[in-house]
Amino acid sequence: GTRIIYERTFLLQMRNSP
Amino acid sequence: QKTVAPDMLIKHPLQNTWTLWFFKIESNRSWEDCQVEIASFNTVEDFWALYNHIEPASRLKVGCDYSMFKQGIKPMWEDEHNCRGGRWLINLNKQQRSTELDNFWMEVLLLMIGESFEEHSDEVCGAVVNVRGKGDKIGVWTADAKKNDSILKIGQVLKVRLNIPRQVSIGFQAHTDTMLKSGSTAKNRFTV
């Protein structure tokens, strides 16, 4: 099946998004 | 009229819903009752909203823990998802509380919510950070101590992400071994 994977850099970019 | 980009309207879902727990020992309560669920979340945005809101691990009082486990799994050996499993254990020295602890803990959380262990991510139950006077510890808990391939892969990914030097080894201990060895160290079933 499919799995939702997030890369580290993406997650860190999201840290301060509104 | 303002157009909002779709990115701003929809949160980014996680593969799993995760629950953050906090542990602080209190003399008139059982160990289990001292484990408190703080919140659960299933999007990237809600993860950060929670993480940004709480004290970093290095600022917790000695004796406290944070745990983050998949929803429905309690941060204890006795949980049916944990009892046949074990943990990769990172032992920190006292100096590392100020230099490494928060970074390591955050990286572990990102590995978990990002499902960074590839197909072995399903073996991951959660992680625990123990703030202790004799040295802090971070454990990544997996479900089955007999799944050699998954355990080793998880350990390798963990070691690389935390930038642990090649010559420093980390060990995996089965919870059944840890239970028998209170006060001293359980044997390592695996090392990387």
N, CA and C atoms of all chains as a GROMACS GRO file, in nm:
protein
  630
    1GLY      N    1   0.083  -0.121   0.000
    1GLY     CA    2   0.000   0.000   0.000
    1GLY      C    3   0.085   0.125   0.000
    2THR      N    4   0.019   0.238   0.000
    2THR     CA    5   0.094   0.364   0.001
    2THR      C    6   0.123   0.407   0.144
    3ARG      N    7   0.224   0.488   0.158
    3ARG     CA    8   0.262   0.541   0.289
    3ARG      C    9   0.293   0.688   0.273
    4ILE      N   10   0.251   0.767   0.368
    4ILE     CA   11   0.280   0.911   0.364
    4ILE      C   12   0.415   0.932   0.432
    5ILE      N   13   0.511   0.974   0.355
    5ILE     CA   14   0.646   0.997   0.406
    5ILE      C   15   0.680   1.144   0.393
    6TYR      N   16   0.739   1.200   0.496
    6TYR     CA   17   0.785   1.339   0.489
    6TYR      C   18   0.935   1.344   0.513
    7GLU      N   19   1.002   1.417   0.426
    7GLU     CA   20   1.147   1.435   0.445
    7GLU      C   21   1.173   1.533   0.559
    8ARG      N   22   1.287   1.517   0.618
    8ARG     CA   23   1.327   1.602   0.731
    8ARG      C   24   1.321   1.751   0.694
    9THR      N   25   1.378   1.787   0.578
    9THR     CA   26   1.385   1.930   0.542
    9THR      C   27   1.245   1.987   0.527
   10PHE      N   28   1.154   1.911   0.470
   10PHE     CA   29   1.017   1.961   0.457
   10PHE      C   30   0.954   1.983   0.594
   11LEU      N   31   0.968   1.886   0.682
   11LEU     CA   32   0.909   1.900   0.815
   11LEU      C   33   0.964   2.023   0.886
   12LEU      N   34   1.094   2.045   0.874
   12LEU     CA   35   1.155   2.161   0.940
   12LEU      C   36   1.105   2.292   0.880
   13GLN      N   37   1.086   2.294   0.749
   13GLN     CA   38   1.031   2.415   0.685
   13GLN      C   39   0.893   2.448   0.738
   14MET      N   40   0.820   2.346   0.774
   14MET     CA   41   0.681   2.366   0.821
   14MET      C   42   0.674   2.417   0.964
   15ARG      N   43   0.788   2.419   1.031
   15ARG     CA   44   0.785   2.447   1.176
   15ARG      C   45   0.719   2.580   1.211
   16ASN      N   46   0.749   2.682   1.134
   16ASN     CA   47   0.696   2.813   1.170
   16ASN      C   48   0.592   2.863   1.071
   17SER      N   49   0.538   2.772   0.991
   17SER     CA   50   0.435   2.817   0.897
   17SER      C   51   0.304   2.839   0.973
   18PRO      N   52   0.223   2.934   0.927
   18PRO     CA   53   0.104   2.971   1.004
   18PRO      C   54   0.002   2.858   1.016
   19GLN      N   55  -1.036   4.080  -0.362
   19GLN     CA   56  -1.064   3.941  -0.320
   19GLN      C   57  -0.934   3.864  -0.315
   20LYS      N   58  -0.912   3.800  -0.202
   20LYS     CA   59  -0.785   3.731  -0.184
   20LYS      C   60  -0.801   3.583  -0.218
   21THR      N   61  -0.706   3.531  -0.294
   21THR     CA   62  -0.708   3.387  -0.321
   21THR      C   63  -0.608   3.320  -0.229
   22VAL      N   64  -0.653   3.219  -0.162
   22VAL     CA   65  -0.563   3.146  -0.072
   22VAL      C   66  -0.513   3.020  -0.142
   23ALA      N   67  -0.383   3.001  -0.138
   23ALA     CA   68  -0.327   2.882  -0.203
   23ALA      C   69  -0.379   2.756  -0.134
   24PRO      N   70  -0.403   2.651  -0.210
   24PRO     CA   71  -0.454   2.526  -0.151
   24PRO      C   72  -0.369   2.476  -0.035
   25ASP      N   73  -0.239   2.499  -0.047
   25ASP     CA   74  -0.145   2.459   0.058
   25ASP      C   75  -0.182   2.514   0.194
   26MET      N   76  -0.242   2.634   0.192
   26MET     CA   77  -0.271   2.702   0.317
   26MET      C   78  -0.403   2.654   0.377
   27LEU      N   79  -0.482   2.582   0.297
   27LEU     CA   80  -0.615   2.545   0.343
   27LEU      C   81  -0.619   2.406   0.405
   28ILE      N   82  -0.530   2.322   0.357
   28ILE     CA   83  -0.536   2.182   0.397
   28ILE      C   84  -0.409   2.148   0.474
   29LYS      N   85  -0.429   2.092   0.591
   29LYS     CA   86  -0.310   2.052   0.667
   29LYS      C   87  -0.252   1.925   0.605
   30HIS      N   88  -0.126   1.902   0.636
   30HIS     CA   89  -0.056   1.786   0.580
   30HIS      C   90  -0.076   1.665   0.670
   31PRO      N   91  -0.147   1.565   0.624
   31PRO     CA   92  -0.178   1.452   0.712
   31PRO      C   93  -0.058   1.363   0.737
   32LEU      N   94  -0.053   1.305   0.854
   32LEU     CA   95   0.050   1.207   0.886
   32LEU      C   96  -0.004   1.067   0.859
   33GLN      N   97   0.088   0.974   0.834
   33GLN     CA   98   0.049   0.835   0.815
   33GLN      C   99  -0.021   0.780   0.940
   34ASN      N  100   0.029   0.822   1.056
   34ASN     CA  101  -0.026   0.776   1.183
   34ASN      C  102  -0.072   0.893   1.269
   35THR      N  103  -0.164   0.865   1.358
   35THR     CA  104  -0.196   0.958   1.466
   35THR      C  105  -0.102   0.925   1.582
   36TRP      N  106  -0.044   1.028   1.640
   36TRP     CA  107   0.054   1.010   1.749
   36TRP      C  108   0.001   1.078   1.874
   37THR      N  109   0.040   1.023   1.988
   37THR     CA  110   0.003   1.081   2.117
   37THR      C  111   0.129   1.116   2.193
   38LEU      N  112   0.132   1.238   2.245
   38LEU     CA  113   0.243   1.280   2.331
   38LEU      C  114   0.202   1.260   2.476
   39TRP      N  115   0.293   1.198   2.552
   39TRP     CA  116   0.270   1.170   2.693
   39TRP      C  117   0.376   1.241   2.776
   40PHE      N  118   0.340   1.271   2.900
   40PHE     CA  119   0.433   1.331   2.994
   40PHE      C  120   0.431   1.248   3.121
   41PHE      N  121   0.549   1.224   3.176
   41PHE     CA  122   0.560   1.145   3.299
   41PHE      C  123   0.630   1.228   3.406
   42LYS      N  124   0.568   1.234   3.522
   42LYS     CA  125   0.633   1.295   3.638
   42LYS      C  126   0.593   1.214   3.760
   43ILE      N  127   0.691   1.164   3.831
   43ILE     CA  128   0.660   1.076   3.944
   43ILE      C  129   0.597   1.156   4.057
   44GLU      N  130   0.491   1.100   4.112
   44GLU     CA  131   0.428   1.161   4.229
   44GLU      C  132   0.408   1.054   4.333
   45SER      N  133   0.441   1.087   4.458
   45SER     CA  134   0.456   0.983   4.561
   45SER      C  135   0.327   0.907   4.589
   46ASN      N  136   0.213   0.970   4.576
   46ASN     CA  137   0.090   0.901   4.614
   46ASN      C  138   0.017   0.839   4.494
   47ARG      N  139   0.087   0.829   4.381
   47ARG     CA  140   0.023   0.771   4.261
   47ARG      C  141   0.106   0.656   4.207
   48SER      N  142   0.039   0.561   4.142
   48SER     CA  143   0.112   0.451   4.080
   48SER      C  144   0.190   0.503   3.960
   49TRP      N  145   0.292   0.424   3.919
   49TRP     CA  146   0.374   0.463   3.803
   49TRP      C  147   0.285   0.489   3.682
   50GLU      N  148   0.192   0.399   3.663
   50GLU     CA  149   0.106   0.410   3.545
   50GLU      C  150   0.021   0.537   3.549
   51ASP      N  151  -0.027   0.571   3.666
   51ASP     CA  152  -0.109   0.691   3.679
   51ASP      C  153  -0.030   0.819   3.661
   52CYS      N  154   0.102   0.810   3.673
   52CYS     CA  155   0.187   0.927   3.653
   52CYS      C  156   0.211   0.957   3.505
   53GLN      N  157   0.172   0.864   3.419
   53GLN     CA  158   0.182   0.887   3.275
   53GLN      C  159   0.056   0.959   3.230
   54VAL      N  160   0.073   1.076   3.174
   54VAL     CA  161  -0.042   1.159   3.136
   54VAL      C  162  -0.038   1.185   2.986
   55GLU      N  163  -0.150   1.164   2.921
   55GLU     CA  164  -0.161   1.200   2.779
   55GLU      C  165  -0.172   1.351   2.767
   56ILE      N  166  -0.085   1.412   2.688
   56ILE     CA  167  -0.095   1.557   2.669
   56ILE      C  168  -0.189   1.586   2.553
   57ALA      N  169  -0.161   1.530   2.438
   57ALA     CA  170  -0.243   1.557   2.319
   57ALA      C  171  -0.210   1.456   2.211
   58SER      N  172  -0.302   1.440   2.118
   58SER     CA  173  -0.279   1.359   1.999
   58SER      C  174  -0.290   1.447   1.876
   59PHE      N  175  -0.226   1.406   1.768
   59PHE     CA  176  -0.227   1.487   1.646
   59PHE      C  177  -0.205   1.395   1.527
   60ASN      N  178  -0.251   1.439   1.411
   60ASN     CA  179  -0.229   1.359   1.290
   60ASN      C  180  -0.198   1.444   1.168
   61THR      N  181  -0.148   1.567   1.192
   61THR     CA  182  -0.100   1.649   1.080
   61THR      C  183   0.035   1.709   1.120
   62VAL      N  184   0.109   1.748   1.017
   62VAL     CA  185   0.239   1.812   1.041
   62VAL      C  186   0.219   1.941   1.120
   63GLU      N  187   0.120   2.018   1.080
   63GLU     CA  188   0.096   2.148   1.145
   63GLU      C  189   0.063   2.130   1.294
   64ASP      N  190  -0.020   2.030   1.322
   64ASP     CA  191  -0.058   2.009   1.462
   64ASP      C  192   0.059   1.955   1.543
   65PHE      N  193   0.147   1.876   1.480
   65PHE     CA  194   0.269   1.835   1.549
   65PHE      C  195   0.348   1.957   1.594
   66TRP      N  196   0.373   2.047   1.499
   66TRP     CA  197   0.455   2.164   1.534
   66TRP      C  198   0.384   2.255   1.635
   67ALA      N  199   0.252   2.268   1.620
   67ALA     CA  200   0.180   2.353   1.716
   67ALA      C  201   0.202   2.300   1.858
   68LEU      N  202   0.200   2.169   1.871
   68LEU     CA  203   0.222   2.109   2.003
   68LEU      C  204   0.368   2.121   2.045
   69TYR      N  205   0.458   2.081   1.955
   69TYR     CA  206   0.601   2.082   1.990
   69TYR      C  207   0.649   2.221   2.028
   70ASN      N  208   0.604   2.321   1.952
   70ASN     CA  209   0.648   2.459   1.978
   70ASN      C  210   0.591   2.514   2.108
   71HIS      N  211   0.487   2.451   2.155
   71HIS     CA  212   0.414   2.501   2.272
   71HIS      C  213   0.471   2.448   2.404
   72ILE      N  214   0.537   2.334   2.400
   72ILE     CA  215   0.577   2.266   2.524
   72ILE      C  216   0.724   2.292   2.558
   73GLU      N  217   0.759   2.267   2.683
   73GLU     CA  218   0.897   2.281   2.726
   73GLU      C  219   0.987   2.184   2.651
   74PRO      N  220   1.104   2.229   2.609
   74PRO     CA  221   1.198   2.132   2.554
   74PRO      C  222   1.239   2.032   2.662
   75ALA      N  223   1.279   1.913   2.619
   75ALA     CA  224   1.314   1.806   2.714
   75ALA      C  225   1.421   1.850   2.812
   76SER      N  226   1.519   1.928   2.763
   76SER     CA  227   1.630   1.969   2.849
   76SER      C  228   1.584   2.060   2.963
   77ARG      N  229   1.464   2.115   2.952
   77ARG     CA  230   1.413   2.204   3.057
   77ARG      C  231   1.320   2.133   3.154
   78LEU      N  232   1.297   2.005   3.131
   78LEU     CA  233   1.211   1.931   3.224
   78LEU      C  234   1.284   1.906   3.354
   79LYS      N  235   1.206   1.886   3.460
   79LYS     CA  236   1.267   1.852   3.589
   79LYS      C  237   1.323   1.710   3.578
   80VAL      N  238   1.433   1.689   3.648
   80VAL     CA  239   1.495   1.556   3.652
   80VAL      C  240   1.392   1.456   3.703
   81GLY      N  241   1.386   1.342   3.638
   81GLY     CA  242   1.289   1.240   3.674
   81GLY      C  243   1.168   1.237   3.583
   82CYS      N  244   1.158   1.337   3.495
   82CYS     CA  245   1.043   1.344   3.404
   82CYS      C  246   1.074   1.279   3.270
   83ASP      N  247   0.969   1.243   3.198
   83ASP     CA  248   0.981   1.186   3.063
   83ASP      C  249   0.884   1.254   2.969
   84TYR      N  250   0.921   1.259   2.843
   84TYR     CA  251   0.823   1.271   2.735
   84TYR      C  252   0.822   1.137   2.663
   85SER      N  253   0.704   1.100   2.613
   85SER     CA  254   0.694   0.984   2.525
   85SER      C  255   0.605   1.023   2.409
   86MET      N  256   0.635   0.970   2.292
   86MET     CA  257   0.542   0.988   2.181
   86MET      C  258   0.522   0.852   2.116
   87PHE      N  259   0.398   0.806   2.120
   87PHE     CA  260   0.364   0.673   2.069
   87PHE      C  261   0.247   0.681   1.973
   88LYS      N  262   0.239   0.583   1.884
   88LYS     CA  263   0.122   0.576   1.796
   88LYS      C  264  -0.002   0.567   1.884
   89GLN      N  265  -0.109   0.631   1.836
   89GLN     CA  266  -0.230   0.636   1.916
   89GLN      C  267  -0.277   0.494   1.948
   90GLY      N  268  -0.310   0.473   2.074
   90GLY     CA  269  -0.357   0.341   2.116
   90GLY      C  270  -0.248   0.258   2.182
   91ILE      N  271  -0.124   0.305   2.175
   91ILE     CA  272  -0.013   0.233   2.239
   91ILE      C  273   0.032   0.313   2.361
   92LYS      N  274   0.028   0.249   2.477
   92LYS     CA  275   0.072   0.318   2.599
   92LYS      C  276   0.224   0.310   2.611
   93PRO      N  277   0.286   0.413   2.668
   93PRO     CA  278   0.432   0.414   2.677
   93PRO      C  279   0.484   0.325   2.789
   94MET      N  280   0.452   0.198   2.782
   94MET     CA  281   0.496   0.105   2.886
   94MET      C  282   0.509  -0.034   2.826
   95TRP      N  283   0.602  -0.114   2.886
   95TRP     CA  284   0.630  -0.248   2.837
   95TRP      C  285   0.503  -0.333   2.828
   96GLU      N  286   0.416  -0.311   2.928
   96GLU     CA  287   0.300  -0.400   2.944
   96GLU      C  288   0.200  -0.388   2.830
   97ASP      N  289   0.205  -0.278   2.756
   97ASP     CA  290   0.111  -0.262   2.645
   97ASP      C  291   0.132  -0.378   2.547
   98GLU      N  292   0.024  -0.430   2.494
   98GLU     CA  293   0.034  -0.549   2.407
   98GLU      C  294   0.119  -0.521   2.282
   99HIS      N  295   0.128  -0.396   2.241
   99HIS     CA  296   0.210  -0.363   2.124
   99HIS      C  297   0.358  -0.358   2.157
  100ASN      N  298   0.390  -0.341   2.284
  100ASN     CA  299   0.530  -0.325   2.325
  100ASN      C  300   0.589  -0.450   2.387
  101CYS      N  301   0.505  -0.534   2.447
  101CYS     CA  302   0.558  -0.639   2.536
  101CYS      C  303   0.649  -0.739   2.466
  102ARG      N  304   0.636  -0.758   2.336
  102ARG     CA  305   0.724  -0.852   2.265
  102ARG      C  306   0.840  -0.778   2.198
  103GLY      N  307   0.850  -0.649   2.224
  103GLY     CA  308   0.947  -0.567   2.152
  103GLY      C  309   1.066  -0.524   2.236
  104GLY      N  310   1.126  -0.415   2.193
  104GLY     CA  311   1.243  -0.364   2.264
  104GLY      C  312   1.268  -0.221   2.222
  105ARG      N  313   1.388  -0.173   2.253
  105ARG     CA  314   1.420  -0.034   2.221
  105ARG      C  315   1.566  -0.018   2.183
  106TRP      N  316   1.588   0.072   2.088
  106TRP     CA  317   1.722   0.124   2.064
  106TRP      C  318   1.743   0.231   2.169
  107LEU      N  319   1.854   0.220   2.240
  107LEU     CA  320   1.878   0.310   2.352
  107LEU      C  321   1.997   0.399   2.323
  108ILE      N  322   1.974   0.530   2.335
  108ILE     CA  323   2.082   0.629   2.324
  108ILE      C  324   2.107   0.681   2.465
  109ASN      N  325   2.225   0.657   2.517
  109ASN     CA  326   2.261   0.710   2.649
  109ASN      C  327   2.339   0.838   2.632
  110LEU      N  328   2.297   0.941   2.700
  110LEU     CA  329   2.369   1.069   2.692
  110LEU      C  330   2.444   1.094   2.821
  111ASN      N  331   2.557   1.162   2.810
  111ASN     CA  332   2.625   1.203   2.933
  111ASN      C  333   2.569   1.338   2.979
  112LYS      N  334   2.613   1.381   3.095
  112LYS     CA  335   2.552   1.501   3.156
  112LYS      C  336   2.571   1.626   3.070
  113GLN      N  337   2.685   1.633   3.003
  113GLN     CA  338   2.712   1.751   2.920
  113GLN      C  339   2.615   1.759   2.802
  114GLN      N  340   2.571   1.643   2.756
  114GLN     CA  341   2.489   1.638   2.635
  114GLN      C  342   2.347   1.689   2.656
  115ARG      N  343   2.307   1.710   2.783
  115ARG     CA  344   2.174   1.766   2.803
  115ARG      C  345   2.164   1.903   2.738
  116SER      N  346   2.271   1.981   2.749
  116SER     CA  347   2.263   2.117   2.694
  116SER      C  348   2.301   2.121   2.546
  117THR      N  349   2.375   2.020   2.499
  117THR     CA  350   2.422   2.028   2.360
  117THR      C  351   2.341   1.940   2.264
  118GLU      N  352   2.298   1.823   2.308
  118GLU     CA  353   2.239   1.726   2.214
  118GLU      C  354   2.094   1.687   2.241
  119LEU      N  355   2.053   1.692   2.366
  119LEU     CA  356   1.927   1.626   2.402
  119LEU      C  357   1.809   1.675   2.319
  120ASP      N  358   1.791   1.806   2.313
  120ASP     CA  359   1.673   1.857   2.241
  120ASP      C  360   1.681   1.826   2.093
  121ASN      N  361   1.800   1.839   2.036
  121ASN     CA  362   1.816   1.807   1.893
  121ASN      C  363   1.784   1.660   1.866
  122PHE      N  364   1.843   1.572   1.950
  122PHE     CA  365   1.820   1.429   1.931
  122PHE      C  366   1.672   1.396   1.942
  123TRP      N  367   1.608   1.452   2.045
  123TRP     CA  368   1.466   1.419   2.066
  123TRP      C  369   1.383   1.467   1.948
  124MET      N  370   1.408   1.589   1.901
  124MET     CA  371   1.333   1.640   1.788
  124MET      C  372   1.356   1.555   1.664
  125GLU      N  373   1.481   1.517   1.639
  125GLU     CA  374   1.510   1.434   1.521
  125GLU      C  375   1.438   1.299   1.529
  126VAL      N  376   1.431   1.244   1.647
  126VAL     CA  377   1.358   1.117   1.664
  126VAL      C  378   1.210   1.137   1.632
  127LEU      N  379   1.153   1.245   1.681
  127LEU     CA  380   1.012   1.273   1.653
  127LEU      C  381   0.988   1.289   1.503
  128LEU      N  382   1.079   1.361   1.436
  128LEU     CA  383   1.063   1.382   1.292
  128LEU      C  384   1.077   1.251   1.214
  129LEU      N  385   1.170   1.166   1.258
  129LEU     CA  386   1.184   1.034   1.195
  129LEU      C  387   1.053   0.957   1.204
  130MET      N  388   0.991   0.964   1.320
  130MET     CA  389   0.869   0.886   1.341
  130MET      C  390   0.752   0.943   1.264
  131ILE      N  391   0.725   1.071   1.277
  131ILE     CA  392   0.606   1.124   1.208
  131ILE      C  393   0.625   1.123   1.057
  132GLY      N  394   0.751   1.130   1.013
  132GLY     CA  395   0.780   1.128   0.869
  132GLY      C  396   0.786   0.989   0.810
  133GLU      N  397   0.770   0.887   0.894
  133GLU     CA  398   0.777   0.746   0.849
  133GLU      C  399   0.909   0.720   0.776
  134SER      N  400   1.016   0.763   0.839
  134SER     CA  401   1.147   0.760   0.771
  134SER      C  402   1.216   0.625   0.775
  135PHE      N  403   1.154   0.527   0.837
  135PHE     CA  404   1.216   0.395   0.842
  135PHE      C  405   1.166   0.306   0.729
  136GLU      N  406   1.110   0.370   0.627
  136GLU     CA  407   1.060   0.301   0.508
  136GLU      C  408   0.960   0.193   0.549
  137GLU      N  409   0.974   0.073   0.491
  137GLU     CA  410   0.872  -0.028   0.520
  137GLU      C  411   0.879  -0.077   0.665
  138HIS      N  412   0.987  -0.046   0.734
  138HIS     CA  413   1.002  -0.090   0.874
  138HIS      C  414   0.933   0.004   0.971
  139SER      N  415   0.879   0.114   0.919
  139SER     CA  416   0.813   0.212   1.006
  139SER      C  417   0.697   0.150   1.083
  140ASP      N  418   0.638   0.046   1.028
  140ASP     CA  419   0.526  -0.016   1.100
  140ASP      C  420   0.571  -0.085   1.228
  141GLU      N  421   0.698  -0.119   1.236
  141GLU     CA  422   0.751  -0.181   1.357
  141GLU      C  423   0.773  -0.080   1.471
  142VAL      N  424   0.777   0.046   1.436
  142VAL     CA  425   0.802   0.149   1.538
  142VAL      C  426   0.675   0.172   1.618
  143CYS      N  427   0.688   0.164   1.750
  143CYS     CA  428   0.574   0.193   1.838
  143CYS      C  429   0.578   0.337   1.886
  144GLY      N  430   0.698   0.384   1.920
  144GLY     CA  431   0.712   0.519   1.973
  144GLY      C  432   0.850   0.541   2.027
  145ALA      N  433   0.865   0.649   2.101
  145ALA     CA  434   0.994   0.683   2.159
  145ALA      C  435   0.975   0.750   2.294
  146VAL      N  436   1.080   0.739   2.377
  146VAL     CA  437   1.075   0.794   2.512
  146VAL      C  438   1.202   0.872   2.538
  147VAL      N  439   1.193   0.986   2.601
  147VAL     CA  440   1.311   1.056   2.650
  147VAL      C  441   1.299   1.065   2.802
  148ASN      N  442   1.403   1.014   2.870
  148ASN     CA  443   1.409   1.018   3.017
  148ASN      C  444   1.511   1.122   3.059
  149VAL      N  445   1.468   1.218   3.138
  149VAL     CA  446   1.560   1.319   3.191
  149VAL      C  447   1.602   1.273   3.331
  150ARG      N  448   1.731   1.240   3.346
  150ARG     CA  449   1.777   1.177   3.469
  150ARG      C  450   1.910   1.237   3.512
  151GLY      N  451   1.929   1.246   3.642
  151GLY     CA  452   2.053   1.303   3.695
  151GLY      C  453   2.177   1.230   3.649
  152LYS      N  454   2.169   1.098   3.640
  152LYS     CA  455   2.289   1.021   3.604
  152LYS      C  456   2.313   1.017   3.454
  153GLY      N  457   2.230   1.082   3.377
  153GLY     CA  458   2.245   1.084   3.230
  153GLY      C  459   2.111   1.059   3.165
  154ASP      N  460   2.080   1.141   3.066
  154ASP     CA  461   1.951   1.128   2.999
  154ASP      C  462   1.955   1.013   2.899
  155LYS      N  463   1.836   0.965   2.862
  155LYS     CA  464   1.827   0.853   2.768
  155LYS      C  465   1.716   0.878   2.668
  156ILE      N  466   1.739   0.835   2.548
  156ILE     CA  467   1.631   0.834   2.448
  156ILE      C  468   1.618   0.692   2.398
  157GLY      N  469   1.496   0.642   2.395
  157GLY     CA  470   1.470   0.507   2.345
  157GLY      C  471   1.372   0.511   2.230
  158VAL      N  472   1.400   0.435   2.125
  158VAL     CA  473   1.304   0.419   2.016
  158VAL      C  474   1.251   0.277   2.028
  159TRP      N  475   1.122   0.265   2.052
  159TRP     CA  476   1.060   0.136   2.085
  159TRP      C  477   1.003   0.070   1.962
  160THR      N  478   1.034  -0.057   1.945
  160THR     CA  479   0.979  -0.133   1.832
  160THR      C  480   0.900  -0.252   1.885
  161ALA      N  481   0.817  -0.307   1.798
  161ALA     CA  482   0.713  -0.401   1.842
  161ALA      C  483   0.759  -0.545   1.862
  162ASP      N  484   0.860  -0.589   1.790
  162ASP     CA  485   0.893  -0.732   1.792
  162ASP      C  486   1.044  -0.751   1.794
  163ALA      N  487   1.093  -0.802   1.906
  163ALA     CA  488   1.238  -0.816   1.924
  163ALA      C  489   1.298  -0.926   1.838
  164LYS      N  490   1.212  -1.000   1.766
  164LYS     CA  491   1.263  -1.108   1.681
  164LYS      C  492   1.275  -1.065   1.535
  165LYS      N  493   1.230  -0.944   1.504
  165LYS     CA  494   1.237  -0.900   1.364
  165LYS      C  495   1.372  -0.835   1.338
  166ASN      N  496   1.470  -0.919   1.315
  166ASN     CA  497   1.609  -0.874   1.304
  166ASN      C  498   1.628  -0.767   1.198
  167ASP      N  499   1.575  -0.792   1.079
  167ASP     CA  500   1.597  -0.698   0.968
  167ASP      C  501   1.542  -0.561   1.000
  168SER      N  502   1.419  -0.558   1.049
  168SER     CA  503   1.355  -0.429   1.081
  168SER      C  504   1.431  -0.357   1.191
  169ILE      N  505   1.469  -0.433   1.294
  169ILE     CA  506   1.539  -0.371   1.407
  169ILE      C  507   1.669  -0.309   1.360
  170LEU      N  508   1.745  -0.383   1.281
  170LEU     CA  509   1.875  -0.332   1.236
  170LEU      C  510   1.859  -0.210   1.146
  171LYS      N  511   1.760  -0.216   1.056
  171LYS     CA  512   1.739  -0.103   0.966
  171LYS      C  513   1.700   0.021   1.047
  172ILE      N  514   1.612   0.004   1.143
  172ILE     CA  515   1.570   0.117   1.228
  172ILE      C  516   1.690   0.175   1.301
  173GLY      N  517   1.774   0.088   1.355
  173GLY     CA  518   1.893   0.134   1.427
  173GLY      C  519   1.988   0.211   1.336
  174GLN      N  520   2.005   0.161   1.214
  174GLN     CA  521   2.097   0.228   1.120
  174GLN      C  522   2.045   0.366   1.082
  175VAL      N  523   1.918   0.374   1.050
  175VAL     CA  524   1.860   0.504   1.014
  175VAL      C  525   1.872   0.602   1.132
  176LEU      N  526   1.845   0.552   1.249
  176LEU     CA  527   1.852   0.635   1.370
  176LEU      C  528   1.994   0.689   1.390
  177LYS      N  529   2.090   0.601   1.377
  177LYS     CA  530   2.229   0.641   1.403
  177LYS      C  531   2.275   0.747   1.302
  178VAL      N  532   2.236   0.727   1.176
  178VAL     CA  533   2.275   0.824   1.073
  178VAL      C  534   2.206   0.958   1.097
  179ARG      N  535   2.076   0.955   1.125
  179ARG     CA  536   2.003   1.080   1.144
  179ARG      C  537   2.056   1.160   1.263
  180LEU      N  538   2.093   1.091   1.368
  180LEU     CA  539   2.145   1.159   1.487
  180LEU      C  540   2.293   1.192   1.474
  181ASN      N  541   2.352   1.156   1.360
  181ASN     CA  542   2.494   1.187   1.340
  181ASN      C  543   2.583   1.128   1.448
  182ILE      N  544   2.548   1.009   1.492
  182ILE     CA  545   2.631   0.944   1.594
  182ILE      C  546   2.755   0.891   1.525
  183PRO      N  547   2.872   0.922   1.581
  183PRO     CA  548   2.996   0.881   1.513
  183PRO      C  549   3.001   0.730   1.491
  184ARG      N  550   3.063   0.690   1.382
  184ARG     CA  551   3.067   0.549   1.345
  184ARG      C  552   3.122   0.462   1.458
  185GLN      N  553   3.222   0.514   1.529
  185GLN     CA  554   3.286   0.430   1.630
  185GLN      C  555   3.206   0.419   1.760
  186VAL      N  556   3.102   0.500   1.772
  186VAL     CA  557   3.016   0.491   1.890
  186VAL      C  558   2.903   0.394   1.858
  187SER      N  559   2.884   0.294   1.941
  187SER     CA  560   2.776   0.201   1.907
  187SER      C  561   2.656   0.222   1.999
  188ILE      N  562   2.540   0.197   1.943
  188ILE     CA  563   2.416   0.199   2.022
  188ILE      C  564   2.359   0.058   2.024
  189GLY      N  565   2.286   0.026   2.129
  189GLY     CA  566   2.237  -0.110   2.146
  189GLY      C  567   2.086  -0.118   2.148
  190PHE      N  568   2.036  -0.235   2.110
  190PHE     CA  569   1.893  -0.264   2.114
  190PHE      C  570   1.871  -0.368   2.223
  191GLN      N  571   1.778  -0.337   2.314
  191GLN     CA  572   1.748  -0.428   2.424
  191GLN      C  573   1.602  -0.469   2.416
  192ALA      N  574   1.578  -0.597   2.434
  192ALA     CA  575   1.440  -0.644   2.441
  192ALA      C  576   1.382  -0.603   2.576
  193HIS      N  577   1.256  -0.565   2.576
  193HIS     CA  578   1.195  -0.521   2.702
  193HIS      C  579   1.195  -0.634   2.805
  194THR      N  580   1.181  -0.758   2.758
  194THR     CA  581   1.180  -0.871   2.854
  194THR      C  582   1.313  -0.879   2.927
  195ASP      N  583   1.422  -0.844   2.860
  195ASP     CA  584   1.554  -0.843   2.927
  195ASP      C  585   1.564  -0.724   3.022
  196THR      N  586   1.516  -0.609   2.977
  196THR     CA  587   1.523  -0.488   3.060
  196THR      C  588   1.443  -0.505   3.189
  197MET      N  589   1.328  -0.571   3.176
  197MET     CA  590   1.242  -0.592   3.294
  197MET      C  591   1.313  -0.670   3.403
  198LEU      N  592   1.399  -0.762   3.361
  198LEU     CA  593   1.466  -0.849   3.458
  198LEU      C  594   1.586  -0.784   3.522
  199LYS      N  595   1.629  -0.670   3.468
  199LYS     CA  596   1.759  -0.614   3.509
  199LYS      C  597   1.746  -0.475   3.567
  200SER      N  598   1.649  -0.451   3.654
  200SER     CA  599   1.632  -0.315   3.705
  200SER      C  600   1.758  -0.271   3.780
  201GLY      N  601   1.805  -0.152   3.747
  201GLY     CA  602   1.923  -0.099   3.814
  201GLY      C  603   2.051  -0.125   3.738
  202SER      N  604   2.059  -0.235   3.667
  202SER     CA  605   2.181  -0.256   3.586
  202SER      C  606   2.141  -0.265   3.440
  203THR      N  607   2.236  -0.283   3.352
  203THR     CA  608   2.205  -0.273   3.209
  203THR      C  609   2.164  -0.407   3.152
  204ALA      N  610   2.059  -0.406   3.073
  204ALA     CA  611   2.020  -0.527   3.002
  204ALA      C  612   2.118  -0.552   2.888
  205LYS      N  613   2.130  -0.678   2.848
  205LYS     CA  614   2.222  -0.710   2.738
  205LYS      C  615   2.167  -0.657   2.606
  206ASN      N  616   2.256  -0.628   2.515
  206ASN     CA  617   2.214  -0.583   2.383
  206ASN      C  618   2.189  -0.702   2.294
  207ARG      N  619   2.071  -0.706   2.234
  207ARG     CA  620   2.043  -0.809   2.134
  207ARG      C  621   2.109  -0.773   2.001
  208PHE      N  622   2.119  -0.643   1.974
  208PHE     CA  623   2.182  -0.592   1.852
  208PHE      C  624   2.260  -0.467   1.886
  209THR      N  625   2.362  -0.438   1.805
  209THR     CA  626   2.429  -0.308   1.812
  209THR      C  627   2.454  -0.258   1.670
  210VAL      N  628   2.456  -0.126   1.656
  210VAL     CA  629   2.500  -0.066   1.529
  210VAL      C  630   2.600   0.044   1.559
   0.00000   0.00000   0.00000
